[in-house]
């Protein structure tokens, strides 16, 4: 678990480095605000198309080799971005990064392989804590490396080095969690195994609406991460350094909540009850953004929304892993990761369109409406579980 945490951390530091610099560096190559949304979408489309492929491949050849392949691809994408001298190269680099972005789903499958069901949410929280710590160090490092006269070369060089270090760490220290004898069962075409369409797999498992929530979740979160740098730049005159600090502080909150608090909170409340609370925090934070017009309220809305969202993904991953047989766990979590990626397509496009046509307040309102559907599903699931328990008792 510690080695997996370290590998994901190094990967996410590299990913986090580019978060605060893309909105400020892309205009130097002729990008407008919609271009910035499309750059984010290019990454998400690549991830949405290929995340299920990486998940299914990890069921067949093991988790470790897939993680290493994805890390190598990420390193190459950072090199392309660092050399970008035209806007199309930025698009190409981020598309390649998306195509190779299979690590979160595969790492989640590996965590599910090595944890007991009762500790599953805590294990997913470890992955989330690595993600959060990467968002502490990555954006802060990206902001510092960008400097007063920002350019892609230095931040992307460091990001590429992080991916290479993660690949070396995986090669040397990370054990395989899905041994060959279990992989042979997966690929034998047995019921629930690797055969059949994705839709059939989701329908038979009753997981269609569950998988949709990954899309709704990331629609909200990606809208937020797209809007905030532009919002802070236009309203407060901030640059990548200040935005990086805000994301860094939020990342520290993520580490504390996911790394230390999620286990006790799940034991006290249960997964669905806790998910109901965390999605409610997301809705409240986004709603604050609709009316925010001062720095404390603007930053506060980000912290409330993101802190709620922080706990949602480990809980959703844990619920998916509970509902997935081991032989298709990588595929299911890959599909979940793909659904989340399509949310990163919808979010910036929705927010960018609303921003262009109506301004920031309506752009935030669009995210609120999506989050309300997300919250409605959680209440529905909680009510269904409560009814089932009453009938059982």
Rosetta blueprint (number, residue, H / E / L):
1 X L
2 X H
3 X H
4 X H
5 X H
6 X H
7 X H
8 X H
9 X H
10 X H
11 X H
12 X H
13 X H
14 X H
15 X H
16 X H
17 X H
18 X L
19 X H
20 X H
21 X H
22 X H
23 X H
24 X H
25 X H
26 X H
27 X H
28 X H
29 X H
30 X L
31 X L
32 X L
33 X H
34 X H
35 X H
36 X H
37 X H
38 X H
39 X H
40 X H
41 X H
42 X H
43 X H
44 X H
45 X H
46 X H
47 X H
48 X H
49 X H
50 X H
51 X H
52 X H
53 X H
54 X H
55 X H
56 X H
57 X H
58 X H
59 X H
60 X H
61 X H
62 X L
63 X H
64 X H
65 X H
66 X H
67 X H
68 X H
69 X H
70 X H
71 X H
72 X H
73 X H
74 X H
75 X H
76 X H
77 X H
78 X H
79 X H
80 X H
81 X H
82 X H
83 X L
84 X L
85 X L
86 X L
87 X H
88 X H
89 X H
90 X H
91 X H
92 X H
93 X H
94 X H
95 X H
96 X H
97 X H
98 X H
99 X H
100 X L
101 X L
102 X L
103 X H
104 X H
105 X H
106 X H
107 X H
108 X H
109 X H
110 X H
111 X H
112 X H
113 X H
114 X H
115 X L
116 X L
117 X H
118 X H
119 X H
120 X H
121 X H
122 X H
123 X H
124 X H
125 X H
126 X H
127 X H
128 X H
129 X H
130 X H
131 X H
132 X H
133 X H
134 X H
135 X H
136 X H
137 X H
138 X H
139 X H
140 X H
141 X H
142 X H
143 X H
144 X H
145 X H
146 X H
147 X L
148 X L
149 X L
150 X L
151 X L
152 X H
153 X H
154 X H
155 X H
156 X H
157 X H
158 X H
159 X H
160 X H
161 X H
162 X H
163 X H
164 X H
165 X H
166 X H
167 X H
168 X H
169 X H
170 X H
171 X H
172 X H
173 X H
174 X L
175 X L
176 X L
177 X L
178 X L
179 X L
180 X H
181 X H
182 X H
183 X H
184 X H
185 X H
186 X H
187 X L
188 X L
189 X L
190 X L
191 X L
192 X L
193 X L
194 X L
195 X L
196 X L
197 X L
198 X H
199 X H
200 X H
201 X H
202 X H
203 X H
204 X H
205 X H
206 X L
207 X L
208 X H
209 X H
210 X H
211 X H
212 X H
213 X H
214 X H
215 X H
216 X H
217 X H
218 X H
219 X H
220 X H
221 X H
222 X H
223 X H
224 X H
225 X H
226 X H
227 X H
228 X H
229 X H
230 X H
231 X H
232 X H
233 X H
234 X H
235 X H
236 X H
237 X L
238 X L
239 X L
240 X H
241 X H
242 X H
243 X H
244 X H
245 X H
246 X H
247 X H
248 X H
249 X H
250 X H
251 X H
252 X H
253 X H
254 X H
255 X H
256 X H
257 X H
258 X H
259 X H
260 X H
261 X H
262 X H
263 X H
264 X H
265 X H
266 X H
267 X H
268 X H
269 X H
270 X L
271 X H
272 X H
273 X H
274 X H
275 X H
276 X H
277 X H
278 X H
279 X H
280 X H
281 X H
282 X H
283 X H
284 X H
285 X H
286 X H
287 X H
288 X H
289 X H
290 X H
291 X H
292 X L
293 X L
294 X L
295 X H
296 X H
297 X H
298 X H
299 X H
300 X H
301 X H
302 X H
303 X H
304 X H
305 X H
306 X H
307 X H
308 X H
309 X H
310 X H
311 X H
312 X H
313 X H
314 X H
315 X H
316 X H
317 X H
318 X H
319 X H
320 X H
321 X H
322 X H
323 X L
324 X L
325 X L
326 X H
327 X H
328 X H
329 X H
330 X H
331 X H
332 X H
333 X H
334 X H
335 X H
336 X H
337 X H
338 X H
339 X H
340 X H
341 X H
342 X H
343 X H
344 X H
345 X H
346 X H
347 X H
348 X H
349 X H
350 X H
351 X H
352 X H
353 X H
354 X H
355 X H
356 X H
357 X H
358 X H
359 X L
360 X H
361 X H
362 X H
363 X H
364 X H
365 X H
366 X H
367 X H
368 X H
369 X H
370 X H
371 X H
372 X H
373 X H
374 X H
375 X H
376 X H
377 X H
378 X H
379 X H
380 X H
381 X H
382 X H
383 X H
384 X H
385 X H
386 X H
387 X H
388 X H
389 X H
390 X H
391 X H
392 X H
393 X L
